[in-house]
């Protein structure tokens, strides 16, 4: 039968692993500022230039997740439906733009024909 000292050693070792491991990871992990300072100047400029765009993309992603989470369906199914809807809207927009370009080209042809007479 194990003695009380064995239990104390086991509990101490377990606590050291459960507390010390994450504490060590937290201690050695660099902050975002430390990582940014290690970038070369070109990367720093590029990161600063695209920061707003990346923030907006992240915000829109979070808003989409919030919208998807309101449904009773699984998020991945709702996300797939939203992607399909977005693709259809994009395709419709492209068709509308193509129709406008075709109408503009036809108008110019008619204008050229009328001016050639």
N, C-alpha and C positions, 0 to 999 in steps of 0.2 A: 504494500500500500504506500503510495507516495506521501511524503511528509509535507507539512505546511510550508516548508522552505521551498519545495519544488513548485508548489502552487504560486507562491509569491514571485519566484523567478519567472514562471510562465506568464503571469499577469503583467509583470514589469516589462518583459520582452515584447509582449503583445501591445502594450501601451506605447512602448518606444517605437514600434513599427507603425502603428496606427496614427500616432501623432507626429513622430519624427519624420516619416517619409513625406507626407504632404508639406510639412514645414520646410524640409530641405528643398523640395521642388519649388515652393513659393520663394524661397531665399535665392535660389540660383537662376530663376527665370527673369530675363531682362524685361524692363517696362517698354512700352511703345516708344517713349521718348529716347531711351537708350539705343534701341534698334535704329530709330530714325537718324540719330547722330552718327551712327556708323555707316550710313549710306554715303555714296560719293555725291558731290554737289549736284551733278546732273539728275540723279535719281531723286534727290531732295526737291529740286525744282519741279520735276515731273509729278511727284507725289503731292506737292502743295497745289499744283495747277489742277489736278484732277480730284482733289479732295471733295469739293462741293458736288461734283457729278456722282462720285461713288456714294456719298451720303444720301443724295436724292434717290439713287438706285436702291440703296438699302431700305430707305423709308418706304418706297413704293412696294418693295418685296414684303416688308412687314405688314403693310396695309392689305396686300393681297392675301397674306396668310390670315389676317384677322377676318377678312370677308369670307374666306374659305372655311374658317372655323365656325362660322355662324350656322352652317348647314348641318343637317343630321348625317350626311354622308361622310365617308373618310376624306381627310384633307387631300390625299393624293388624287382621288377621283374628281373632287371639285376642282383641283388645280388643273387636271387634264382637260376638264370641260372649259375652264377659263382660257387655257392655252388654245384650245380649238376655236373658241369664240373669237379670241384675239387674232388668230390666223385668218379666220373668215373675214373679219373686219379689215384686216390689212389687205387681203386679196381684193375685197370690194373697193377699197380706196385706190388700189393700183388700177383696177378696171376703170374707175371713174376718171383717174388721171389720164389713162390711155385714151379714153373716149374724148376727153377735152383736147388732148394733143391731136387726135385724128380730126376733130371738128375744126381746130385752128389751122391745120394743114390744108383741109378742104377749103376753108374760107380764103386762105392765101392763094390757092390754085385758082379759085373763082375770081379773085381780085386780079391776078396776073392775066387770066384769060380776058377779062373785061377791059383791062388796060391795053392789051395787045391789039384789040380791034380798032 
